[in-house]
Amino acid sequence: MVKNKHDLVVLVVDGVVQARDLTRALLAYMGVDWVFTVGVGHEARKFLNRSGAMIDLIVCDWRIPRMSGPELLIEVRNDYSDMESIKTAARHNKTAYIRKPFSPWQFKDKLITVLDKL
């Protein structure tokens, strides 16, 4: 369980470098210290295989190269179904989305909504 935003570890998955950088900057502005970024679904899978237990939140574009966001979500839920955090997420329907383009305020509101569920 995340005690505060400074403890939150986020993985951002987006095929557009500028979108990744903007999301990282928004998260940093909101006080999130630990943000990792990757550009495609298979990179996200590799990252999660190395460090999946430490990730609290995944911010993923719907359309990423070689694997869609929903496909990545399904794989994460299948591959890590034994982890307590995934079980908890599934029980409490902790999937949220926001349509691009979004304003920094919309992103912040959505993040707060998601964090309130943690």
C-alpha positions in Angstrom: 0.0 0.0 0.0 1.3 3.4 -0.9 1.5 5.8 2.0 2.1 9.0 0.0 2.9 10.1 -3.5 6.7 10.3 -2.8 6.6 6.5 -2.2 4.7 5.8 -5.4 6.5 3.9 -8.2 5.0 4.5 -11.6 5.7 2.9 -15.0 4.7 5.0 -18.0 4.2 3.2 -21.3 3.7 5.3 -24.4 5.1 5.1 -27.9 5.4 8.9 -28.2 8.5 10.3 -26.5 6.9 13.7 -25.9 3.9 12.0 -24.2 6.2 10.0 -22.0 8.2 13.1 -21.0 5.0 15.1 -20.4 3.5 12.4 -18.2 6.8 12.0 -16.3 6.9 15.8 -15.8 3.2 15.9 -14.6 3.9 13.1 -12.1 7.0 14.8 -10.8 5.1 18.1 -10.4 2.5 16.2 -8.4 5.2 14.9 -6.1 5.8 11.4 -7.5 9.5 10.7 -7.2 9.8 7.3 -8.9 8.8 7.3 -12.5 10.1 4.9 -15.1 9.2 5.1 -18.8 9.2 2.7 -21.8 8.0 3.0 -25.3 6.5 -0.3 -26.3 4.6 -3.2 -24.7 7.4 -5.7 -24.9 9.7 -3.2 -23.1 7.0 -2.8 -20.4 6.9 -6.6 -20.0 10.7 -6.8 -19.7 10.7 -4.0 -17.1 7.9 -5.7 -15.1 9.6 -9.1 -15.2 12.7 -7.5 -13.6 10.9 -5.2 -11.2 7.1 -6.0 -11.2 6.7 -6.3 -7.5 7.9 -2.7 -7.0 5.4 -1.0 -9.4 2.4 0.6 -7.8 0.8 2.1 -10.9 1.0 1.7 -14.7 0.1 4.7 -16.9 -0.3 3.2 -20.4 -1.3 4.6 -23.7 -4.2 2.7 -25.3 -2.3 2.4 -28.6 1.3 1.4 -28.1 3.5 -0.1 -30.7 3.3 -3.9 -31.1 0.8 -4.4 -28.2 -2.2 -2.4 -27.2 -2.7 -1.0 -23.8 -5.6 -3.4 -23.1 -3.4 -6.4 -24.2 -0.7 -5.3 -21.8 -3.3 -5.0 -19.0 -4.5 -8.5 -19.7 -1.0 -9.9 -19.7 0.0 -8.1 -16.5 -3.1 -9.4 -14.7 -2.4 -12.9 -16.0 1.3 -12.9 -15.3 1.1 -11.4 -11.9 -2.2 -12.8 -10.7 -0.4 -14.4 -7.7 0.8 -11.0 -6.4 -1.4 -9.5 -3.7 -1.4 -6.1 -5.3 -2.9 -7.5 -8.6 -5.5 -9.5 -6.6 -6.4 -6.4 -4.7 -6.6 -4.3 -8.0 -8.9 -6.9 -9.6 -11.2 -7.1 -6.5 -11.6 -3.3 -6.4 -11.7 -2.7 -10.2 -8.7 -0.4 -10.1 -8.6 0.2 -13.8 -9.1 3.8 -14.9 -8.7 5.7 -18.1 -8.5 9.2 -19.4 -8.7 10.2 -23.0 -5.9 12.0 -24.8 -5.4 14.9 -25.1 -5.9 15.7 -21.5 -5.1 18.7 -19.4 -2.7 18.6 -16.5 -5.7 19.1 -14.2 -7.6 16.2 -15.7 -4.6 14.0 -15.3 -4.1 15.1 -11.7 -7.8 14.5 -10.8 -7.7 11.0 -12.4 -4.5 10.2 -10.5 -6.0 11.3 -7.2 -9.1 9.2 -7.9 -6.9 6.1 -8.5 -4.7 6.8 -5.5 -7.7 7.1 -3.3 -8.6 3.5 -4.2 -5.2 2.2 -3.1 
